[in-house]
Amino acid sequence: MSDITILGSGMAGYGAAYHLTNAGQKPDVYDKNSYYGGHTNSYSYEGGFVFDEGPHISFTKDERMQNILAGFIDNQFERLQASANNYYQGHWIKHPAQCNLHGLPVELITQIILEFSQLTETDMSEIKNYEHWLRASFGDTFAETFPMPYGEKYHTTTASNMSTEWLGPRLYKPDLEEVIQGALTAETKDVHYISNFRYPSKGGFKSFLNKLPDYANLQLDHKLIALDPATQVLTFKNGKTLDYKKVISTIPLTELIPMIKGVPNDVRAAASLLSCTSCVIVNLGINAEELTDAHWTYIYDEDICFTRLSFPSKFSPQNAPDGCSSIQAELYFSDKYKPRTRECDEYIPMVIADLEKIGILKGDETITLKDAKLLPYANIVFDLDRAAALDTVQGYLRDIDIQACGRYGEWAYIWTDESFVSGEKAAETALSSI
Ligand SMILES: Cc1cc2nc3c(=O)[nH]c(=O)nc-3n(C[C@H](O)[C@H](O)[C@H](O)COP(=O)(O)OP(=O)(O)OC[C@H]3O[C@@H](n4cnc5c(N)ncnc54)[C@H](O)[C@@H]3O)c2cc1C
């Protein structure tokens, strides 16, 4: 048994449990859901379709994590070379757009290259926001045509209201030669940060968590509703209370903070400034062979309701019955910037109509599965409020000795492997202070 209690059984909770069990202290892991896995859950539908909670692929380049994850599924995974493309006003171009302009209108390409060739060195310390960074990196026309409208669909706020801390390798910065080559030919080298990926052969992405019960005493259907740092008591919705010594939490900070007894007003106010998108995923099972060569597609047009499409049947043949294929569309909202105005199911016909508009569906396929799900937490919005608000919240959590980790505990744009490592680090810190 461990003196450390873990809240949440997603990838971060798994990382923490893995570390503690390997240190000889198998922990109790509490989750509000009746299943474990958090965002890495997968859904198996009648008829043989499997969908994840948003497209999930494992593209970590960290060899240690690759080996850990492969071990969790006994090396039963698909190895795929990533293929991503972009849709813009009837044009299909390779990803990333900035060095794959081939196929776009000639005037647009000319203007983008002219501006790109005239860019001057910018002192990055003077960059004010994401919009400023985009204009300085790619020129006005490219910025205004591609990443700015896409960003607004994906992050739900304008580029001028966002910082650049989240960028990492996400937006490739080509040199002029690459931009010109990509305008002249569609045969360009692959430069996207996701070059290849792994995906479990069976059972969807969730299979990576099949061994979690070996590392954790799972306590499902336990929704935390109160945490008292003074008496060190956790209270769950089902009536259970628990004395704790150390807590690792992967619960979204915006929910955790208001649950803490005696939380100061400034911390509560800071937590309320943190923003995260929600996502409606629309899952479609199609009675037709693969509809595209891409694994996923970015959609720039504002009048197309979805931001990104992915094709789970291309991740593993086990994700769809023989002769069928599948599509998952993502539509983004946020309470702070773009509240959702419809029930999830109402987006299904809109998605189908827009798939026909862009030509992915021809209109003569049989759609054998239609489903929509809401992910209340999707991507952290790196708006200009985030950094200061997060400092206040994290400082307070350190003071009351709560280790917050994972995507919604760190309030960061981190992937599954990074969430796992975040959990491992939280466990290490908790163990070292017992
Ligand atoms: C649309 C989308 C696509 C993504 N694609 C990829 C990808 O391709 N590859 C990749 O590596 N990563 C991807 N990610 C990121 C990945 O999902 C996260 O990094 C990771 O799953 C986060 O794990 P976590 O444990 O931090 O959070 P979660 O999985 O959210 O776990 C938190 C857990 O806490 C539980 N919980 C919440 N509140 C309470 C409460 N009050 N009481 C008890 N339990 C509670 C939840 O039920 C949940 O199980 C994607 C994310 C999204 C949204």
The ligand as a Gaussian input file, in Angstrom:
#p B3LYP/6-31G(d) Opt

LIG

0 1
 C       -8.774000      15.932000     -29.173000
 C       -7.488000      15.462000     -28.546000
 C       -6.569000      14.776000     -29.320000
 C       -5.363000      14.330000     -28.744000
 N       -4.491000      13.616000     -29.498000
 C       -3.366000      13.123000     -28.954000
 C       -2.480000      12.312000     -29.719000
 O       -2.695000      12.063000     -30.898000
 N       -1.379000      11.802000     -29.108000
 C       -1.103000      12.065000     -27.797000
 O       -0.082000      11.555000     -27.297000
 N       -1.909000      12.847000     -27.052000
 C       -3.039000      13.366000     -27.590000
 N       -3.892000      14.155000     -26.831000
 C       -3.479000      14.528000     -25.464000
 C       -3.812000      13.442000     -24.455000
 O       -5.178000      13.121000     -24.507000
 C       -3.459000      13.941000     -23.046000
 O       -2.138000      14.382000     -22.973000
 C       -3.610000      12.872000     -21.988000
 O       -4.603000      11.942000     -22.274000
 C       -3.889000      13.555000     -20.658000
 O       -3.882000      12.613000     -19.632000
 P       -4.179000      13.086000     -18.149000
 O       -4.109000      11.900000     -17.292000
 O       -3.324000      14.250000     -17.845000
 O       -5.676000      13.657000     -18.201000
 P       -7.053000      12.834000     -18.319000
 O       -6.940000      11.749000     -19.292000
 O       -8.116000      13.861000     -18.519000
 O       -7.218000      12.191000     -16.883000
 C       -7.790000      12.891000     -15.805000
 C       -8.649000      11.905000     -15.054000
 O       -9.189000      12.567000     -13.908000
 C      -10.509000      12.113000     -13.721000
 N      -11.249000      13.110000     -12.935000
 C      -11.619000      14.354000     -13.310000
 N      -12.293000      14.967000     -12.325000
 C      -12.365000      14.082000     -11.291000
 C      -12.934000      14.137000      -9.997000
 N      -13.584000      15.217000      -9.542000
 N      -12.802000      13.049000      -9.186000
 C      -12.139000      11.936000      -9.627000
 N      -11.590000      11.826000     -10.857000
 C      -11.693000      12.897000     -11.680000
 C      -11.045000      11.977000     -15.139000
 O      -12.174000      11.119000     -15.189000
 C       -9.831000      11.390000     -15.865000
 O       -9.840000       9.994000     -15.870000
 C       -5.089000      14.616000     -27.378000
 C       -6.031000      15.311000     -26.612000
 C       -7.214000      15.729000     -27.180000
 C       -8.201000      16.463000     -26.336000

